[in-house]
Amino acid sequence: MDVLHVDCDRCVARGPTCEDCVITILLSPPHGVVELDSDEQATLSALAEQGLVPPLRLIPGALPARSIPSSSTRQDYA
C-alpha cells in the first residue's frame, strides 16, 4: 500500500496556498507529517474532482543537501 507523507512544514507552497489545500480544510493547519494511505488519497481525489474540497496543494521542499567533500579529498579539475 502506498503512503503519501504530507509534511506541511517542508511544503514550498506553504503560506497563502494553505487556505486552499484539503489538508488545511479538513485538519486545520497541521504541524508535522500527515500520512494518507492509498484509499484516503483516492477518496480525497474523488472529493476534489467533484468540487467538494480543494485539492492537495503539496509541493514538497528540496531534498536535504548532499555533503560536499572537504578540500583535502576533493580533486581539482583544470
C-alpha positions in Angstrom: 0.0 0.0 0.0 1.4 3.4 -1.0 1.5 6.0 1.8 1.8 9.7 1.0 3.6 11.7 3.6 2.3 15.2 3.7 4.9 17.4 5.6 3.3 20.8 5.7 6.4 22.2 7.4 8.5 21.4 4.3 5.9 22.4 1.6 7.1 25.0 -0.8 3.6 26.3 -1.3 3.1 26.9 2.4 1.6 30.3 3.2 -1.3 31.7 1.2 -1.8 28.4 -0.7 -2.6 26.7 2.7 -6.0 28.2 2.8 -6.9 26.3 -0.4 -5.5 23.0 0.5 -7.5 20.0 1.5 -5.3 19.2 4.5 -6.0 22.7 6.0 -9.7 22.4 5.2 -10.1 19.0 6.9 -7.5 19.1 9.6 -6.7 22.8 10.2 -3.0 23.8 9.6 -1.2 20.7 10.9 2.3 20.7 12.2 4.5 17.8 11.3 3.5 15.0 9.0 0.1 13.7 7.9 0.1 10.2 6.3 -2.5 9.3 3.8 -2.8 5.7 2.6 -3.9 4.9 -1.0 -7.6 4.7 -0.1 -7.5 8.0 1.7 -5.7 9.6 -1.3 -8.3 8.2 -3.7 -11.1 9.5 -1.5 -9.7 13.0 -1.3 -9.0 13.0 -5.1 -12.6 12.0 -5.8 -14.0 14.7 -3.4 -11.7 17.3 -5.1 -12.7 16.2 -8.6 -16.4 16.8 -7.6 -15.6 20.3 -6.2 -16.4 19.3 -2.6 -13.0 20.0 -1.2 -9.9 21.7 -2.6 -7.1 19.5 -4.0 -3.9 18.7 -2.1 -1.6 21.6 -2.9 1.5 19.9 -1.5 4.8 20.9 -3.2 7.5 19.0 -1.3 10.6 21.0 -0.5 14.1 20.3 -1.7 15.8 17.1 -0.6 18.5 17.5 2.0 21.8 18.7 0.5 24.5 16.2 -0.1 27.7 16.6 1.8 30.5 18.3 -0.1 33.9 16.7 0.1 36.5 18.6 2.0 39.3 20.3 0.2 41.7 17.5 1.3 39.6 14.8 -0.5 38.4 16.9 -3.4 40.1 16.8 -6.8 40.7 20.0 -8.6 39.8 19.8 -12.3 41.5 22.2 -14.7 
